[in-house]
Amino acid sequence: MAEDLRGKVAVIVGGSGGIGAATAQLFAEHGAKVVIGYRSNADKAQTLLNGLQGESHVALPVSITDSDSITVFRDAVTAKFGRADVLINAAGTTTPVAHDDLNGLTDEVIDEVFASNWRGVFSTIRAFTPMLKASGNGVIINISSIAAFKGFGSSVAYCGAKAALDSMTHTLALALAPEIRVLSVSPGMVATGFVPGRTSEQIEKAGAATPLKKVAMPVHVAQTVLAAVTLMPLTTGVRIPVDAGRAL
């Protein structure tokens, strides 16, 4: 797999978060040049960058809810590498709201969730598609969630945004073929700090309730992303759960 990624440029938006960071580390270990796209925590991104195996990696700021920021980010990647072969969309936000709390799910929360989990992903894909097409064998991985099709998640809006993301994956897999493959990697509950207020006890309890009785770690998602890019050349337009069977 190292030879498959040697010389390739992998752009990871949300690269300093739990799943993004694990993916950056794994792709660097397998020979890729990694772009860590981070929103605000420059120190965290720099620490991750300093620890990556190999050379020529870079950390760059980007706000996916700001299309101008995405354009600047894309231009910086172009100036640094002149190419992009893999785009991993791992950024997004959520605000927990109980599904039966209809009044608690305000317009502002809905707009924020859809902007970060759908519109921003689309805007990023739109910006990077010319370089990915030029690669001739480009891959887009959207980090989705089993919330998209199971009806449980941090809020009704989050479930809806991830369902829309999976629909985008399907649609763009048709539209961007044959030069680009597009897939969704769909975790269940992952042991990260992504959902505000979620405790380690809740994560452990959820893991124990899965058929495999295991807690999904960021590295499990990263390994699935790596496999989708390097070992599944004829797979596109589908979602790949990483949930220890929680969605069964």
MIMIRO-916477 format. One record per residue: x, y, z of N, C-alpha, C, O in turn. Coordinates in steps of 0.02 Angstrom, whole numbers, padded with zeros to 5 digits, always signed. Example, Ala and Ser with C-alpha at 12.3 -4.5 7.8 and 13.67 -1.06 7.14 Angstrom:
% residues 2
+00660-00284+00390+00615-00225+00390+00660-00165+00390+00712-00166+00423/+00642-00112+00354+00684-00053+00357+00645+00002+00394+00670+00057+00402/
END
This chain:
% residues 248
+00041-00060+00000+00000+00000+00000+00043+00063+00000+00022+00115-00025/+00104+00058+00028+00148+00116+00029+00162+00140-00041+00163+00201-00054/+00174+00093-00088+00188+00113-00156+00127+00145-00189+00134+00189-00231/+00067+00123-00169+00006+00151-00197-00001+00226-00181-00028+00264-00220/+00025+00246-00123+00016+00316-00101+00078+00358-00108+00075+00419-00099/+00134+00328-00123+00195+00367-00129+00189+00418-00186+00173+00399-00243/+00200+00481-00170+00194+00534-00219+00124+00562-00225+00113+00612-00259/+00075+00530-00193+00007+00555-00194-00002+00610-00141+00032+00610-00090/-00048+00655-00154-00065+00708-00107-00135+00696-00080-00183+00693-00117/-00139+00688-00014-00203+00676+00019-00223+00738+00058-00187+00758+00105/-00278+00768+00040-00303+00828+00073-00356+00807+00124-00407+00778+00105/-00344+00822+00187-00390+00801+00240-00419+00863+00273-00385+00897+00312/-00481+00878+00257-00515+00936+00287-00545+00913+00353-00581+00862+00356/-00531+00950+00406-00546+00925+00472-00490+00879+00496-00501+00833+00534/-00430+00893+00471-00374+00848+00482-00346+00847+00552-00307+00802+00569/-00364+00896+00594-00337+00897+00662-00386+00867+00712-00369+00861+00771/-00447+00848+00690-00495+00815+00734-00476+00742+00745-00426+00718+00718/-00516+00707+00784-00499+00638+00802-00492+00593+00742-00440+00561+00734/-00543+00589+00700-00540+00546+00641-00491+00573+00590-00452+00535+00561/-00492+00638+00579-00446+00669+00531-00374+00659+00550-00332+00644+00506/-00357+00666+00614-00288+00658+00636-00264+00586+00627-00208+00575+00605/-00307+00538+00645-00288+00468+00637-00278+00451+00563-00233+00413+00546/-00319+00481+00520-00312+00470+00448-00248+00502+00422-00213+00472+00381/-00233+00562+00445-00171+00594+00424-00110+00552+00443-00064+00544+00402/-00109+00526+00503-00053+00485+00525-00046+00422+00482+00010+00403+00463/-00102+00389+00468-00100+00327+00430-00079+00339+00357-00040+00301+00329/-00106+00392+00327-00087+00406+00258-00014+00426+00252+00020+00408+00204/+00011+00464+00301+00082+00481+00301+00126+00419+00307+00177+00413+00274/+00106+00373+00350+00143+00311+00359+00146+00270+00295+00193+00232+00284/+00095+00278+00252+00092+00240+00190+00116+00280+00130+00100+00262+00073/+00152+00333+00142+00188+00366+00088+00157+00428+00059+00188+00460+00017/+00097+00446+00079+00064+00505+00050+00093+00570+00079+00118+00571+00135/+00088+00622+00040+00100+00690+00064+00032+00715+00089-00017+00715+00052/+00030+00738+00151-00033+00752+00184-00043+00827+00194+00003+00863+00215/-00103+00850+00177-00124+00919+00192-00174+00915+00249-00227+00884+00243/-00156+00945+00305-00201+00948+00363-00240+01013+00360-00212+01067+00371/-00304+01009+00344-00346+01068+00345-00379+01075+00413-00415+01031+00436/-00366+01132+00446-00393+01143+00513-00431+01209+00514-00418+01254+00475/-00479+01213+00561-00520+01274+00563-00491+01327+00609-00484+01385+00587/-00473+01310+00671-00452+01362+00717-00394+01342+00762-00359+01386+00787/-00384+01278+00773-00333+01257+00821-00266+01246+00786-00248+01189+00771/-00231+01301+00774-00167+01297+00739-00115+01258+00778-00075+01221+00748/-00115+01265+00844-00065+01230+00885-00075+01154+00880-00026+01117+00873/-00137+01132+00883-00151+01060+00878-00131+01034+00809-00101+00980+00804/-00147+01071+00758-00129+01051+00690-00053+01047+00681-00027+01002+00649/-00018+01096+00710+00055+01097+00704+00087+01039+00742+00135+01008+00718/+00060+01022+00800+00085+00965+00837+00076+00901+00798+00121+00859+00794/+00017+00893+00767+00004+00835+00725+00053+00834+00666+00082+00782+00651/+00061+00891+00635+00107+00896+00577+00177+00875+00596+00210+00838+00559/+00201+00898+00654+00269+00883+00675+00280+00809+00686+00337+00785+00681/+00227+00773+00702+00233+00702+00717+00222+00656+00658+00228+00595+00666/+00205+00683+00600+00191+00640+00543+00255+00611+00514+00307+00643+00510/+00250+00548+00494+00306+00514+00462+00315+00543+00391+00266+00559+00358/+00377+00548+00369+00391+00573+00303+00399+00648+00301+00404+00681+00353/+00401+00675+00241+00416+00746+00231+00365+00779+00185+00323+00745+00154/+00369+00845+00182+00329+00886+00136+00256+00892+00154+00216+00915+00113/+00237+00872+00214+00168+00882+00236+00157+00956+00254+00205+00993+00264/+00094+00976+00258+00080+01046+00273+00013+01050+00310-00032+01010+00299/+00008+01100+00355-00055+01115+00389-00078+01184+00366-00040+01232+00368/-00142+01188+00345-00169+01251+00319-00237+01264+00348-00276+01218+00358/-00253+01328+00362-00319+01344+00390-00373+01343+00336-00360+01360+00279/-00433+01322+00356-00490+01324+00311-00554+01321+00352-00559+01283+00400/-00602+01361+00332-00669+01359+00362-00717+01336+00308-00729+01371+00259/-00746+01276+00317-00787+01248+00263-00854+01282+00255-00889+01270+00206/-00873+01324+00303-00935+01362+00295-00923+01428+00259-00970+01469+00253/-00862+01440+00237-00843+01502+00203-00811+01483+00136-00753+01461+00135/-00847+01491+00082-00821+01469+00017-00758+01506-00003-00715+01478-00037/-00752+01569+00016-00690+01605+00001-00631+01574+00037-00576+01570+00009/-00641+01552+00099-00588+01518+00136-00568+01453+00101-00509+01437+00098/-00616+01417+00075-00602+01355+00039-00561+01369-00024-00514+01332-00040/-00577+01423-00058-00539+01441-00118-00467+01457-00101-00421+01435-00136/-00456+01495-00048-00388+01511-00026-00350+01448-00007-00292+01440-00024/-00385+01403+00027-00356+01339+00047-00336+01298-00014-00280+01272-00018/-00381+01293-00063-00367+01257-00125-00307+01287-00162-00264+01250-00187/-00305+01353-00165-00250+01386-00199-00183+01373-00164-00131+01367-00197/-00184+01370-00098-00123+01356-00060-00099+01284-00073-00039+01272-00079/-00146+01237-00078-00127+01168-00095-00098+01166-00165-00048+01131-00177/-00128+01201-00211-00104+01204-00280-00033+01232-00283+00010+01205-00317/-00021+01287-00246+00045+01318-00246+00097+01272-00216+00155+01272-00238/+00079+01234-00165+00127+01191-00130+00141+01128-00169+00199+01108-00176/+00089+01095-00196+00098+01029-00226+00080+01026-00301+00107+00984-00337/+00036+01070-00324+00015+01067-00393-00031+01010-00410-00045+00997-00469/-00054+00975-00359-00098+00917-00372-00135+00898-00308-00117+00919-00253/-00188+00860-00317-00223+00828-00261-00252+00763-00288-00284+00763-00340/-00239+00709-00252-00261+00643-00274-00317+00614-00232-00358+00575-00256/-00319+00633-00168-00369+00609-00122-00396+00668-00082-00357+00709-00057/-00462+00673-00077-00493+00724-00035-00535+00688+00017-00581+00650+00000/-00520+00700+00081-00556+00670+00136-00592+00725+00174-00561+00768+00203/-00658+00722+00173-00699+00773+00206-00719+00749+00275-00769+00713+00284/-00679+00768+00325-00689+00745+00393-00712+00801+00440-00719+00790+00500/-00724+00860+00413-00745+00916+00455-00821+00915+00463-00857+00884+00424/-00844+00948+00515-00916+00952+00528-00927+00969+00601-00883+00960+00643/-00987+00993+00615-01004+01009+00684-01073+00982+00699-01111+00964+00654/-01089+00978+00764-01156+00959+00784-01173+00991+00851-01129+01008+00890/-01236+01000+00863-01262+01022+00927-01314+00972+00950-01366+00964+00917/-01302+00937+01005-01350+00886+01027-01418+00916+01046-01422+00963+01085/-01470+00888+01016-01539+00907+01033-01580+00843+01032-01580+00806+00982/-01615+00830+01086-01657+00770+01089-01706+00769+01030-01734+00821+01012/-01717+00710+01002-01758+00706+00941-01830+00727+00952-01863+00749+00905/-01854+00721+01013-01924+00742+01026-01929+00814+01049-01984+00838+01064/-01872+00849+01052-01872+00920+01072-01875+00963+01009-01825+00991+00988/-01934+00967+00980-01941+01002+00916-01926+01076+00921-01898+01106+00876/-01945+01106+00977-01931+01177+00986-01858+01190+00999-01832+01244+00982/-01823+01141+01028-01752+01150+01041-01710+01148+00978-01654+01175+00977/-01736+01118+00926-01700+01116+00862-01717+01179+00823-01760+01179+00780/-01682+01232+00839-01696+01298+00811-01672+01303+00739-01632+01262+00716/-01695+01354+00705-01672+01366+00636-01597+01377+00635-01563+01354+00588/-01571+01411+00686-01499+01425+00687-01459+01360+00693-01408+01352+00659/-01482+01314+00735-01447+01250+00742-01451+01211+00677-01401+01183+00654/-01509+01209+00647-01518+01173+00584-01471+01201+00530-01437+01163+00496/-01470+01267+00523-01428+01298+00471-01355+01283+00483-01318+01269+00435/-01333+01285+00545-01263+01272+00561-01244+01200+00544-01191+01187+00515/-01288+01153+00563-01273+01082+00551-01271+01067+00476-01226+01031+00453/-01318+01094+00438-01318+01081+00366-01261+01118+00331-01233+01092+00282/-01243+01176+00355-01188+01214+00324-01122+01177+00332-01082+01175+00286/-01110+01148+00390-01046+01116+00403-01043+01044+00379-00990+01020+00361/-01100+01010+00377-01100+00939+00359-01122+00925+00288-01112+00869+00263/-01150+00974+00254-01170+00963+00184-01143+01018+00138-01104+01004+00093/-01165+01080+00150-01145+01133+00103-01069+01141+00100-01041+01148+00046/-01037+01139+00159-00965+01147+00160-00928+01091+00125-00877+01102+00093/-00954+01030+00132-00924+00973+00097-00931+00982+00022-00883+00971-00016/-00990+01001+00000-01000+01012-00072-00954+01067-00098-00924+01059-00151/-00948+01121-00060-00906+01177-00082-00833+01155-00088-00797+01176-00133/-00811+01112-00042-00743+01087-00043-00732+01042-00104-00682+01047-00139/-00780+00997-00116-00775+00954-00175-00774+00995-00239-00734+00982-00284/-00818+01046-00242-00820+01089-00301-00752+01121-00314-00730+01126-00371/-00719+01143-00261-00655+01177-00269-00599+01129-00291-00556+01149-00330/-00601+01067-00268-00546+01021-00281-00557+00975-00340-00512+00939-00360/-00617+00974-00368-00632+00928-00422-00584+00934-00482-00563+00883-00508/-00566+00995-00505-00520+00997-00563-00453+00962-00549-00428+00927-00593/-00425+00970-00490-00362+00936-00475-00371+00862-00468-00329+00823-00490/-00426+00841-00438-00440+00770-00430-00451+00737-00498-00430+00680-00508/-00485+00771-00543-00494+00744-00610-00428+00739-00647-00415+00691-00682/-00386+00789-00638-00320+00789-00671-00277+00731-00646-00234+00706-00683/-00289+00710-00584-00252+00653-00557-00266+00590-00598-00223+00547-00606/-00327+00585-00625-00346+00528-00666-00371+00469-00626-00402+00423-00653/-00356+00470-00562-00378+00416-00517-00394+00445-00449-00372+00419-00397/-00432+00499-00449-00447+00535-00388-00498+00498-00345-00539+00460-00370/-00495+00511-00280-00543+00481-00234-00567+00534-00185-00527+00572-00158/-00632+00536-00174-00662+00579-00123-00694+00533-00071-00734+00490-00087/-00675+00544-00008-00705+00507+00048-00742+00557+00091-00712+00603+00119/-00807+00548+00098-00847+00590+00143-00859+00552+00208-00886+00496+00207/-00838+00581+00264-00850+00550+00328-00922+00565+00348-00939+00621+00367/-00964+00513+00343-01035+00520+00357-01050+00490+00426-01011+00498+00472/-01106+00456+00433-01125+00426+00497-01182+00378+00485-01222+00386+00439/-01186+00326+00527-01244+00282+00522-01308+00318+00544-01363+00292+00534/-01300+00377+00574-01359+00418+00590-01399+00434+00527-01459+00448+00531/-01366+00433+00469-01399+00450+00406-01455+00402+00389-01503+00421+00356/-01450+00339+00411-01500+00289+00391-01530+00250+00449-01573+00207+00438/-01508+00264+00511-01535+00228+00568-01582+00271+00611-01617+00244+00654/-01584+00336+00601-01631+00377+00638-01611+00391+00710-01652+00415+00749/-01548+00378+00728-01524+00401+00792-01459+00437+00781-01419+00420+00738/-01449+00488+00821-01390+00531+00814-01398+00590+00861-01444+00591+00902/-01354+00638+00855-01354+00694+00903-01414+00740+00895-01432+00776+00942/-01445+00740+00836-01506+00780+00826-01540+00757+00762-01509+00723+00721/-01602+00776+00753-01637+00761+00690-01602+00796+00632-01597+00767+00578/-01577+00856+00643-01542+00893+00590-01478+00856+00570-01462+00853+00511/-01441+00829+00619-01380+00792+00603-01396+00731+00562-01361+00717+00513/-01448+00694+00581-01468+00636+00542-01485+00657+00470-01465+00624+00422/-01521+00712+00464-01541+00735+00397-01482+00758+00356-01479+00745+00296/-01435+00793+00388-01377+00818+00351-01333+00761+00326-01307+00763+00270/-01325+00709+00367-01285+00652+00347-01320+00611+00293-01288+00583+00249/-01387+00607+00297-01424+00574+00243-01414+00611+00178-01406+00581+00125/-01416+00677+00181-01404+00718+00121-01333+00709+00096-01321+00709+00036/-01286+00701+00142-01217+00690+00122-01210+00623+00085-01175+00620+00034/-01243+00571+00109-01241+00507+00074-01273+00512+00005-01249+00482-00043/-01327+00551+00000-01357+00562-00065-01309+00598-00112-01304+00582-00171/-01272+00647-00085-01222+00681-00125-01168+00633-00149-01147+00635-00207/-01146+00588-00104-01096+00539-00122-01120+00498-00182-01083+00488-00230/-01182+00474-00179-01211+00434-00233-01213+00474-00298-01192+00450-00351/-01240+00535-00293-01249+00576-00353-01183+00595-00385-01176+00591-00446/-01134+00616-00344-01070+00638-00372-01028+00579-00397-00986+00587-00440/-01040+00519-00368-01005+00460-00395-01023+00449-00468-00982+00428-00508/-01086+00463-00485-01108+00459-00554-01082+00517-00595-01059+00508-00652/-01085+00576-00567-01068+00637-00604-00994+00644-00618-00974+00671-00670/-00952+00620-00572-00880+00632-00577-00841+00573-00604-00781+00577-00615/-00875+00516-00614-00842+00459-00645-00826+00474-00719-00860+00514-00749/-00775+00442-00747-00733+00389-00718-00669+00413-00683-00633+00373-00655/-00656+00479-00685-00592+00503-00658-00590+00503-00582-00536+00497-00552/-00649+00508-00549-00650+00515-00476-00700+00464-00448-00756+00458-00472/-00679+00429-00396-00724+00387-00356-00746+00427-00295-00708+00467-00268/-00808+00416-00274-00835+00452-00216-00869+00401-00169-00911+00362-00191/-00849+00401-00105-00877+00354-00057-00893+00389+00009-00862+00440+00026/-00941+00361+00045-00953+00381+00114-00925+00328+00161-00938+00268+00151/-00888+00349+00211-00868+00305+00266-00910+00327+00326-00907+00384+00346/-00948+00278+00354-01001+00295+00401-00989+00264+00469-01008+00206+00480/-00958+00300+00515-00948+00273+00583-01013+00272+00622-01060+00308+00607/-01014+00230+00674-01064+00236+00726-01034+00284+00778-01002+00333+00760/-01044+00270+00841-01014+00311+00893-00939+00296+00896-00918+00239+00900/-00899+00349+00893-00826+00343+00894-00800+00377+00957-00826+00428+00978/-00748+00349+00985-00720+00376+01047-00679+00439+01033-00617+00437+01033/-00714+00493+01020-00684+00559+01011-00725+00610+01051-00775+00592+01081/-00704+00672+01050-00741+00725+01082-00787+00763+01035-00804+00821+01047/-00807+00730+00979-00845+00765+00928-00912+00791+00953-00930+00849+00941/-00949+00749+00989-01015+00771+01014-01007+00803+01082-00987+00770+01130/-01023+00868+01088-01016+00902+01152-01057+00868+01207-01116+00852+01196/-01027+00857+01265-01063+00829+01321-01065+00753+01323-01088+00725+01373/-01043+00720+01271-01044+00647+01271-00987+00621+01315-00929+00642+01306/-01002+00578+01362-00952+00554+01410-00921+00488+01388-00947+00453+01345/-00863+00473+01417-00829+00410+01402-00872+00351+01423-00871+00298+01391/-00911+00360+01477-00955+00306+01500-01009+00292+01448-01027+00234+01436/-01036+00345+01417-01086+00335+01365-01057+00299+01304-01089+00257+01274/-00995+00317+01287-00963+00285+01230-00950+00211+01244-00962+00168+01202/-00926+00197+01304-00914+00127+01323-00979+00087+01323-00980+00030+01301/-01032+00116+01349-01096+00082+01351-01121+00068+01280-01147+00013+01267/-01113+00115+01235-01135+00105+01166-01094+00050+01133-01121+00010+01095/-01029+00049+01147-00986-00004+01119-01006-00072+01144-01007-00121+01105/-01022-00077+01208-01042-00141+01237-01107-00166+01208-01120-00227+01209/-01149-00121+01183-01214-00141+01156-01211-00163+01083-01261-00186+01056/-01153-00156+01050-01148-00176+00980-01140-00252+00976-01118-00283+01024/-01156-00282+00919-01146-00354+00911-01074-00376+00923-01062-00429+00951/-01025-00335+00902-00955-00353+00912-00929-00331+00981-00873-00347+01000/-00971-00294+01017-00955-00271+01085-00888-00235+01088-00846-00247+01131/-00879-00189+01040-00817-00151+01036-00833-00077+01026-00883-00059+00995/-00789-00035+01052-00794+00037+01041-00753+00055+00979-00695+00036+00974/-00784+00091+00933-00748+00113+00874-00699+00169+00894-00719+00217+00927/-00637+00162+00873-00585+00212+00885-00571+00249+00819-00586+00223+00765/-00543+00309+00824-00528+00345+00762-00486+00305+00712-00495+00311+00652/-00439+00265+00737-00397+00227+00692-00437+00176+00651-00419+00161+00595/-00492+00150+00679-00533+00104+00641-00564+00139+00580-00567+00110+00526/-00586+00200+00590-00613+00238+00534-00558+00254+00483-00569+00249+00423/-00500+00273+00508-00443+00289+00465-00422+00229+00423-00407+00236+00364/-00422+00170+00453-00404+00109+00416-00454+00095+00361-00435+00071+00307/-00517+00109+00374-00568+00099+00323-00560+00148+00265-00567+00130+00207/-00544+00210+00282-00531+00260+00230-00471+00238+00187-00474+00241+00126/-00418+00216+00219-00359+00194+00183-00376+00135+00137-00354+00134+00079/-00414+00087+00162-00433+00030+00121-00475+00051+00061-00466+00026+00006/-00522+00098+00073-00565+00121+00018-00524+00154-00037-00540+00147-00096/-00472+00190-00017-00430+00225-00066-00384+00177-00102-00375+00183-00163/-00353+00130-00066-00299+00090-00095-00319+00020-00118-00285-00008-00161/-00372-00008-00090-00387-00078-00102-00454-00090-00136-00473-00148-00148/-00492-00037-00152-00559-00045-00178-00568-00005-00243-00611+00038-00246/-00527-00018-00293-00527+00025-00353-00591+00023-00394-00603+00068-00434/-00634-00027-00384-00696-00031-00422-00757-00014-00380-00814-00028-00400/-00747+00016-00322-00802+00033-00277-00813+00108-00277-00766+00147-00265/-00874+00129-00290-00890+00201-00288-00965+00209-00274-01005+00164-00289/-00983+00266-00245-01053+00284-00236-01088+00250-00179-01149+00255-00174/-01052+00216-00135-01084+00179-00081-01059+00203-00013-01010+00241-00009/-01093+00182+00040-01071+00197+00107-01042+00134+00139-01065+00078+00126/-00990+00144+00180-00957+00089+00213-00962+00100+00288-00928+00144+00314/-01004+00063+00323-01011+00072+00396-00948+00050+00433-00915+00002+00414/-00933+00086+00488-00879+00067+00534-00910+00074+00604-00901+00125+00637/-00946+00022+00626-00989+00031+00684-00995-00029+00729-01038-00031+00773/-00952-00079+00719-00954-00141+00759-01023-00174+00756-01042-00210+00802/-01059-00163+00702-01124-00193+00693-01182-00156+00725-01237-00182+00729/-01170-00095+00748-01222-00058+00784-01283-00044+00741-01338-00039+00768/-01274-00039+00676-01330-00023+00632-01371-00084+00612-01422-00077+00578/-01351-00143+00634-01388-00204+00615-01456-00207+00651-01493-00255+00641/
END
